[in-house]
Amino acid sequence: MRASLDVQHFIDALPFSRLQRGILWLCFLVVAVDGFDTAAIGFIAPAIREEWHLTAAALAPLFGAGLFGLMAGALLFGPLADRVGRKTILVLSVTFFGLASLASTAAPDLTWLIVLRFLTGLGLGGAMPNAITLTSEYCPGTRRSSLVTLMFCGFTVGSALGGLASAQILASFGWRGVLFLGGVLPLLLVPLLLRSLPESLRFLVLKRRPQATIDAVVARLSLGQSSHPELTAHEASDQAPIRELFRAPFAFGTVLLWVSFFMSLLIIYLISSWLPTLLHNTGASLSRASWVTATFQIGGTLGAILLGRLMDRFGACRTLAITYVIGAVFVTLCGASAGQLWLLVLAVFGVGFCVSGSQVGANALAAAFYPTSNRATGVSYANAVGRCGSVVGSLSGGWLMSMQLDMGVILSLLAVPALIAAVAIGSLGRVKSRVEAHAAVQTTTASSLAS
């Protein structure tokens, strides 16, 4: 009889393998095409408006449809992934949003395009949380935060490439060419995912899938070692994945995660949606406003990479709580820097580094907080609540501007949600400690009974 060993302990004991690197980069590519498709509509909106002679207000449902699709996709595909598998739902989601984006190129009018953008968002909403979950479940515990945040940087890279590609494609092929590329890229990725991406080993063990399937993944993970211990996962639950989010000891932590996601994405979307307009209203050229806003994305990418390393070294909740507080300082500095371009660029970079970077880190934190049995659901639902924050951020920017508030006041107000996010993440640290202690007791008890 083989000795038994928890799956995570088995992964932690192995060197970081070619398979794990492959999973990291495949999920990076998934998130990159996700970022491309998510950002594409913003780049092509002026061309759509011109072709169909639309008002700016008429485009609002087009933007909203994608965001609501993202929320619905996260709510739908998260629980499904905890029941049928991360790889299965990830491949399905990528295929779905690729086909929907291709279909969008044939939209005859705005109504059809809105429907198809909702369907595209549905697939996008399922892809990202499952890429996070699958990457997390193959990462060694000591490097999980840094590796997941590195993978998630694909979203920023994809969004940036979407802007560069759109500038070239719009001139030659129009807005339909951008959506065509946004559909072809994920569909080209599907055969690679089917061939090279394994199902989560933790999921296979937890669901007691055929031993031959588990052994095949273990052989790839452990570089073909002929013998290995019997793998176990002591996280089984008879409850539905959604109900598990609200059972002890996870319930309060779920609420705290949702608060932090909501507040963080409110800030991110208000700044990314309205900062160019706010700057233009102060007399800055659109070109200069775009460059200043670009520093926000650059800061977010660098922040994600560095914060991931700090989270692994000093603790996720402590690192993120402190960073959100610093983010509140930078947001206030944005409001006080009107007329001083260099100070504004520094402050916007700092907000991107602290708030956008922390939001990427919060995705890694969510994946680490929940057990295998409902990890995909936990990450997906946190993202769905965060999308609610993005909608509020996008809408509240216009509402605040309609009140004739100047840029300094509007940006300074964002310090409040940054501080709320800091308190939520700081409080989550204590909950996380209790969850880890509870899991350790369960594992020890189960191992004792097995022996």
C-alpha distance (Angstrom), angle and dihedral (degrees) to the residues before:
residue distance angle dihedral
M1 . . .
R2 3.81 . .
A3 3.80 121.1 .
S4 3.81 113.9 -107.9
L5 3.80 125.5 -123.5
D6 3.79 133.3 179.0
V7 3.81 112.8 -106.5
Q8 3.80 94.4 -123.1
H9 3.81 91.9 50.1
F10 3.81 88.4 50.7
I11 3.84 91.8 51.8
D12 3.82 91.7 44.9
A13 3.81 91.3 54.1
L14 3.82 94.4 54.5
P15 3.79 127.5 81.3
F16 3.81 113.9 -108.0
S17 3.79 100.3 -85.5
R18 3.78 137.0 -151.3
L19 3.81 88.5 -107.2
Q20 3.81 92.1 56.5
R21 3.80 91.5 47.7
G22 3.80 88.8 49.7
I23 3.81 91.5 51.5
L24 3.80 90.3 49.3
W25 3.81 93.7 53.0
L26 3.79 96.0 40.7
C27 3.80 89.7 53.7
F28 3.83 88.2 44.9
L29 3.82 88.0 57.5
V30 3.81 91.7 47.1
V31 3.80 91.2 52.7
A32 3.83 90.3 44.3
V33 3.82 93.5 56.4
D34 3.81 86.7 43.1
G35 3.81 88.7 55.6
F36 3.80 91.6 46.4
D37 3.81 92.9 53.1
T38 3.81 94.3 41.9
A39 3.81 92.3 52.2
A40 3.81 96.8 38.6
I41 3.78 96.1 82.8
G42 3.80 91.8 58.6
F43 3.79 92.0 53.1
I44 3.81 95.5 47.5
A45 3.82 98.9 39.5
P46 3.84 95.1 95.0
A47 3.83 90.9 52.5
I48 3.83 91.6 48.8
R49 3.79 90.5 48.8
E50 3.80 91.7 50.6
E51 3.82 96.0 46.4
W52 3.80 95.6 48.5
H53 3.84 95.8 33.4
L54 3.79 94.0 -122.3
T55 3.78 131.5 165.7
A56 3.78 120.3 -120.5
A57 3.82 89.6 -110.4
A58 3.83 90.6 56.2
L59 3.80 89.8 62.3
A60 3.82 93.4 58.1
P61 3.85 94.5 86.0
L62 3.81 88.7 50.8
F63 3.81 91.3 59.0
G64 3.80 92.0 41.0
A65 3.81 93.2 51.2
G66 3.79 91.9 60.3
L67 3.81 92.9 48.5
F68 3.80 93.2 47.8
G69 3.80 89.1 47.6
L70 3.80 89.4 53.8
M71 3.80 90.7 52.1
A72 3.80 93.6 46.8
G73 3.81 91.9 46.7
A74 3.79 92.3 52.3
L75 3.81 92.0 48.4
L76 3.81 93.0 47.3
F77 3.80 104.0 39.6
G78 3.82 99.6 39.6
P79 3.82 96.5 69.6
L80 3.82 90.4 39.3
A81 3.80 90.5 56.2
D82 3.80 90.4 53.6
R83 3.80 88.8 54.4
V84 3.82 105.7 38.1
G85 3.80 104.2 20.1
R86 3.79 142.8 -80.8
K87 3.82 96.5 -107.1
T88 3.80 93.4 48.9
I89 3.80 94.0 53.0
L90 3.81 93.2 39.8
V91 3.82 92.4 55.0
L92 3.81 91.1 43.4
S93 3.82 91.6 50.5
V94 3.81 94.1 48.3
T95 3.81 90.9 48.2
F96 3.80 91.3 47.2
F97 3.79 97.6 51.8
G98 3.81 91.6 42.3
L99 3.80 91.9 55.2
A100 3.81 92.3 43.0
S101 3.81 91.2 51.9
L102 3.80 90.6 49.6
A103 3.80 90.5 49.4
S104 3.81 89.2 51.6
T105 3.81 89.6 67.1
A106 3.83 88.6 68.8
A107 3.83 95.8 48.8
P108 3.83 107.0 135.4
D109 3.80 96.1 -160.7
L110 3.79 144.5 1.8
T111 3.81 95.0 -86.5
W112 3.79 93.1 57.9
L113 3.80 91.5 44.3
I114 3.82 90.5 53.3
V115 3.82 90.6 52.0
L116 3.80 92.3 48.0
R117 3.82 92.9 46.7
F118 3.81 88.3 53.6
L119 3.82 89.2 52.9
T120 3.81 90.5 46.9
G121 3.80 89.0 51.6
L122 3.79 89.5 50.1
G123 3.80 90.4 61.2
L124 3.80 93.4 41.3
G125 3.80 90.1 52.5
G126 3.80 90.7 56.8
A127 3.80 97.5 43.8
M128 3.79 103.1 56.4
P129 3.85 100.8 50.8
N130 3.81 91.3 46.9
A131 3.80 92.0 49.8
I132 3.82 87.8 52.8
T133 3.80 92.3 46.8
L134 3.80 96.2 47.1
T135 3.80 93.0 47.1
S136 3.80 91.2 48.0
E137 3.81 93.2 51.2
Y138 3.80 92.6 55.5
C139 3.81 96.1 45.2
P140 3.81 123.2 99.0
G141 3.78 109.0 -112.8
T142 3.81 94.3 -117.8
R143 3.82 92.7 57.0
R144 3.79 102.2 30.6
S145 3.81 99.1 109.5
S146 3.80 95.6 46.3
L147 3.81 93.7 46.6
V148 3.82 95.6 45.6
T149 3.82 92.2 48.1
L150 3.81 89.8 48.1
M151 3.80 89.8 52.6
F152 3.80 91.6 47.9
C153 3.81 91.3 56.0
G154 3.79 84.3 78.3
F155 3.80 87.2 79.9
T156 3.81 92.3 60.9
V157 3.80 91.6 43.6
G158 3.81 90.8 50.4
S159 3.80 91.9 48.3
A160 3.80 91.6 50.3
L161 3.81 92.6 47.4
G162 3.79 87.9 49.2
G163 3.79 89.0 60.5
L164 3.79 93.9 47.6
A165 3.80 93.5 45.4
S166 3.80 93.0 46.0
A167 3.79 91.8 55.3
Q168 3.82 89.9 56.7
I169 3.80 99.7 37.5
L170 3.81 97.9 45.4
A171 3.79 91.6 61.2
S172 3.82 93.6 53.3
F173 3.80 107.4 26.4
G174 3.80 106.6 15.2
W175 3.79 127.6 -131.6
R176 3.81 92.6 -46.5
G177 3.80 89.0 63.4
V178 3.81 90.6 58.6
L179 3.81 91.9 51.5
F180 3.81 89.9 45.6
L181 3.81 90.5 56.6
G182 3.81 89.4 44.8
G183 3.80 88.3 57.0
V184 3.80 99.2 41.7
L185 3.82 96.3 50.5
P186 3.83 96.8 59.7
L187 3.81 91.9 42.2
L188 3.82 90.1 53.6
L189 3.80 87.6 51.9
V190 3.83 94.6 53.7
P191 3.87 97.7 77.2
L192 3.81 89.4 49.5
L193 3.81 91.3 51.3
L194 3.80 92.1 48.2
R195 3.80 92.5 49.6
S196 3.80 103.6 38.4
L197 3.80 109.6 22.0
P198 3.82 114.9 88.2
E199 3.77 125.7 -152.0
S200 3.80 114.8 -103.6
L201 3.81 109.1 -78.5
R202 3.80 90.7 -146.7
F203 3.81 89.7 53.1
L204 3.82 92.5 48.6
V205 3.80 92.1 51.1
L206 3.80 94.4 43.2
K207 3.80 92.4 50.2
R208 3.82 91.3 44.0
R209 3.77 94.4 -125.2
P210 3.86 118.3 -178.5
Q211 3.79 112.5 -57.8
A212 3.80 90.9 -128.5
T213 3.82 89.6 60.1
I214 3.80 91.6 49.7
D215 3.82 92.5 45.9
A216 3.81 91.2 51.7
V217 3.82 91.4 55.7
V218 3.81 91.8 43.8
A219 3.80 90.6 52.2
R220 3.81 91.0 54.0
L221 3.79 91.7 44.4
S222 3.82 96.7 47.3
L223 3.82 95.6 42.1
G224 3.80 94.9 -106.0
Q225 3.82 99.9 -51.3
S226 3.78 106.7 172.4
S227 3.80 96.7 -142.8
H228 3.77 133.3 40.8
P229 3.81 137.3 158.4
E230 3.79 122.1 -90.4
L231 3.79 105.2 -90.0
T232 3.79 121.6 -132.7
A233 3.80 137.3 -175.5
H234 3.81 116.8 -163.2
E235 3.79 97.4 -164.0
A236 3.79 104.2 93.5
S237 3.78 117.5 142.3
D238 3.78 133.1 -179.0
Q239 3.81 91.5 -150.7
A240 3.80 124.7 97.2
P241 3.84 111.8 -96.4
I242 3.82 91.6 -114.4
R243 3.81 92.8 52.8
E244 3.80 89.9 49.5
L245 3.80 89.7 64.3
F246 3.80 88.8 66.6
R247 3.77 102.2 40.8
A248 3.78 124.4 97.6
P249 2.98 127.6 -50.8
F250 3.83 95.6 14.7
A251 3.82 103.7 49.9
F252 3.82 100.3 87.5
G253 3.79 91.4 39.8
T254 3.81 90.0 54.0
V255 3.81 90.7 55.1
L256 3.81 91.7 47.5
L257 3.81 91.8 50.0
W258 3.79 90.7 49.7
V259 3.80 91.9 50.6
S260 3.81 92.1 51.2
F261 3.83 93.1 46.8
F262 3.81 91.7 48.1
M263 3.81 94.8 49.0
S264 3.78 94.8 42.3
L265 3.81 95.7 51.0
L266 3.81 90.9 43.6
I267 3.81 88.3 61.1
I268 3.81 94.5 42.1
Y269 3.80 95.6 50.7
L270 3.79 96.0 42.3
I271 3.80 90.9 53.2
S272 3.80 97.0 41.4
S273 3.83 92.6 44.7
W274 3.79 101.2 41.6
L275 3.81 110.4 21.3
P276 3.85 94.1 87.3
T277 3.83 89.7 51.8
L278 3.81 92.8 45.4
L279 3.80 91.0 50.8
H280 3.79 92.7 45.9
N281 3.80 89.5 52.8
T282 3.82 88.7 57.3
G283 3.80 90.8 56.1
A284 3.81 101.6 -92.5
S285 3.79 117.1 138.3
L286 3.80 117.6 -110.1
S287 3.80 88.9 -115.4
R288 3.80 92.3 54.9
A289 3.81 91.4 43.4
S290 3.81 89.8 53.7
W291 3.79 92.5 50.6
V292 3.81 92.2 49.5
T293 3.81 90.5 49.8
A294 3.82 90.4 48.8
T295 3.83 89.3 62.9
F296 3.81 86.8 64.0
Q297 3.82 90.7 61.9
I298 3.80 92.4 43.5
G299 3.79 90.8 51.4
G300 3.82 90.6 48.7
T301 3.80 92.8 53.4
L302 3.81 94.7 47.7
G303 3.80 90.7 42.8
A304 3.80 92.4 53.4
I305 3.80 92.9 52.7
L306 3.81 95.8 46.5
L307 3.81 96.4 39.5
G308 3.81 90.7 51.9
R309 3.80 89.3 59.6
L310 3.80 92.4 45.4
M311 3.82 91.0 49.2
D312 3.81 90.7 55.8
R313 3.78 91.7 47.5
F314 3.81 104.3 39.7
G315 3.80 103.9 19.5
A316 3.78 129.5 -81.8
C317 3.80 100.9 -111.4
R318 3.80 96.0 44.1
T319 3.82 92.2 48.4
L320 3.81 95.0 47.5
A321 3.82 95.5 43.5
I322 3.82 91.5 53.6
T323 3.80 91.5 44.6
Y324 3.82 92.7 52.2
V325 3.82 89.3 52.8
I326 3.82 89.8 51.8
G327 3.81 87.2 47.0
A328 3.81 89.5 56.7
V329 3.83 88.3 54.8
F330 3.81 91.6 51.5
V331 3.82 91.5 47.4
T332 3.81 89.5 53.8
L333 3.80 88.8 47.4
C334 3.83 88.8 54.5
G335 3.77 88.8 57.9
A336 3.81 92.4 48.9
S337 3.81 96.8 46.2
A338 3.82 100.6 72.8
G339 3.81 109.4 141.4
Q340 3.82 93.8 17.7
L341 3.78 105.7 92.3
W342 3.80 97.9 -175.2
L343 3.80 91.6 51.5
L344 3.81 91.7 47.4
V345 3.81 92.0 51.0
L346 3.81 90.1 50.1
A347 3.81 91.9 47.9
V348 3.82 94.1 47.2
F349 3.80 90.1 48.7
G350 3.81 88.8 50.2
V351 3.80 92.5 50.9
G352 3.80 90.0 50.1
F353 3.80 91.8 47.5
C354 3.80 94.8 47.4
V355 3.81 105.4 32.3
S356 3.80 104.0 27.7
G357 3.81 91.1 37.4
S358 3.80 90.7 49.1
Q359 3.80 91.0 50.7
V360 3.81 89.6 57.9
G361 3.80 88.5 48.4
A362 3.81 89.9 49.8
N363 3.81 88.8 60.0
A364 3.80 89.3 57.2
L365 3.80 89.7 45.9
A366 3.82 91.7 52.2
A367 3.81 91.0 51.2
A368 3.80 90.6 51.2
F369 3.80 94.5 45.1
Y370 3.82 98.7 60.7
P371 3.82 128.2 61.5
T372 3.80 122.7 -115.9
S373 3.82 93.2 -98.0
N374 3.81 93.1 67.4
R375 3.82 105.2 10.5
A376 3.81 95.7 114.6
T377 3.80 90.4 47.7
G378 3.81 92.0 49.1
V379 3.80 94.2 49.8
S380 3.82 92.7 42.8
Y381 3.80 95.4 49.4
A382 3.81 92.1 46.8
N383 3.81 88.1 52.9
A384 3.80 91.0 47.7
V385 3.82 91.7 53.4
G386 3.79 88.2 46.1
R387 3.80 89.1 55.5
C388 3.80 87.5 57.1
G389 3.79 86.3 57.4
S390 3.80 90.3 50.3
V391 3.81 90.4 54.3
V392 3.81 91.1 48.8
G393 3.80 90.4 47.9
S394 3.80 93.3 50.2
L395 3.81 92.9 47.4
S396 3.80 97.6 40.5
G397 3.81 92.1 55.6
G398 3.79 90.6 62.2
W399 3.81 91.6 42.6
L400 3.82 92.6 52.3
M401 3.79 91.2 47.8
S402 3.81 90.2 50.8
M403 3.83 87.1 59.2
Q404 3.82 87.7 61.8
L405 3.81 92.7 -117.0
D406 3.79 114.2 158.6
M407 3.79 124.5 -121.4
G408 3.79 94.5 -99.9
V409 3.81 94.1 57.2
I410 3.82 94.4 44.3
L411 3.80 94.3 50.3
S412 3.80 93.4 42.8
L413 3.81 90.0 55.9
L414 3.80 88.5 62.9
A415 3.80 89.7 71.1
V416 3.82 87.4 77.5
P417 3.85 97.2 63.3
A418 3.82 89.2 41.7
L419 3.82 90.6 57.1
I420 3.82 91.4 44.9
A421 3.81 88.9 53.7
A422 3.81 89.7 49.7
V423 3.81 92.2 52.7
A424 3.82 91.6 46.5
I425 3.82 93.9 51.0
G426 3.80 92.3 43.1
S427 3.82 90.5 52.9
L428 3.81 90.0 46.1
G429 3.81 88.6 62.5
R430 3.80 91.3 68.7
V431 3.80 92.0 45.9
K432 3.80 90.9 48.9
S433 3.81 90.6 53.9
R434 3.80 90.3 54.8
V435 3.82 91.5 47.3
E436 3.81 91.7 51.4
A437 3.81 91.4 48.4
H438 3.80 90.1 49.9
A439 3.82 91.3 49.4
A440 3.81 91.5 49.1
V441 3.82 91.1 53.6
Q442 3.82 91.0 48.9
T443 3.81 92.5 49.9
T444 3.81 93.0 47.7
T445 3.80 92.2 48.0
A446 3.80 93.1 47.5
S447 3.83 92.0 47.8
S448 3.79 91.1 50.1
L449 3.80 92.0 51.2
A450 3.80 91.4 47.5
S451 3.79 92.4 52.9
